[in-house]
Amino acid sequence: MSKTISIIIPTYNERDNVIPLVERIHHALHSYEYEAVFIDDNSGDGTAEVARALSARYPVKVIVRQNKRGLASAVVDGLRHATGQIVGVIDADLQHPPEVIPDLLREIESGADIVIASRYVKEGGCQGWGLIRRIISKGAIVLAHLLLPSSRPVKDPMSGFFMFNRQVITHANLKPTGYKILLEILMEGEFQGVAEVPYTFRTRSRGESKLNARQQIDYLKHIYSLMQRKGELRRFLKFCAVGLSGVLVNMGLLWLLTEMVGFPYLVSAAFSIETSVISNFVLNDYFTFPDRRLPKAKSFLNRLLKFNLVSLAGLAINMGILWLFTEAFGIYYLLSNLCGIAAATLWNYLVNTWWTWK
């Protein structure tokens, strides 16, 4: 490969890992033209000094940031200093084995624009993770897949170990929050092919983990920011507006059939509920999800059936929460019903986004 490779390494208090990391990167890339770009958040343990001392023997570049903190923003700053046409990102804690880098490069050489070292493809895994850590990791991925549908083809969009062609982010407006820079690139970059190669996330042997509750909050902020930028938040608000119109259709038809036509109220309720479901479906199909619907009649009826099933489950959720909160917890029934409506709305949106309008 004739292209220069830049490996961006965000650091904060990783002094003990710098030397073995650089040696292992060099062993993996000694036959390539490459640079290791350390972006250090003004570590107090001498991380930057150790890295600079290595520049006499290895192609190491060190940038120290003042009054800034955060892995994702460090990578964005690293892109300004990196000169390579191919860019890799790896953590400094040795939990990402540098020996996997040649596997990533082979996929780039085969035509992929982005290559991800993945824990969640066949032969990938996580060493020494407990149940809670696994749940948090999987939950973060499911949340991204639910709320940012374009991330679904990637099994591990949370990976911090990946490589990409620089043109992927040439026109990207990267504004990450927290530490999940790959998700930002997947949402804002321009690319065709994405590949994932397996690796095992290692247990940290030196230093302290940076994972904490603040990072989880930052991740939620990042998801919200991406939903705003990619139009998914606007889609959710449209879905809620359609749902409100369905309530009006339901209540109006219930009154009309019961008071004016003389149907028993339960019969009227059955008609009014199904009518509001169909009304909601048509409005969502043309107003909320116009970019995901197919014009064929068969597809239309298939989506309508799915929407009905999801709505029925949502009704059960609403009624279940109404009963549980009112009878078991003694909450005022109108407040219980409001909680039920909120839960059912969230259910309906997420499942319809995942299933009805993929």
Secondary structure, DSSP 4 states (H G I P E B T S, - for coil): --S-EEEEEEESS-HHHHHHHHHHHHHHHTTS-EEEEEEE---TTSHHHHHHHGGGTS-EEEEE-SS---HHHHHHHHHHH---SEEEE--SSSSS-GGGHHHHHHHHHTT-SEEEEESSSTT-EETT--HHHHHHHHHHHHHHHHH-GGGTT-S-TT-S-EEEEGGGGTT------TT-HHHHHHHH---S-EEEEE-EEPPP-SS-----HHHHHHHHHHHHHHHHHHTHHHHHHHHHHHHHHHHHHHHHHHHIIIIII---HHHHHHHHHHHHHHHHHHHIIIII-TTS---SHHHHHHHHHHHHHHHHHHHHHHHHHHHIIIIIT---HHHHHHHHHHHHHHHHHHHIIIII--
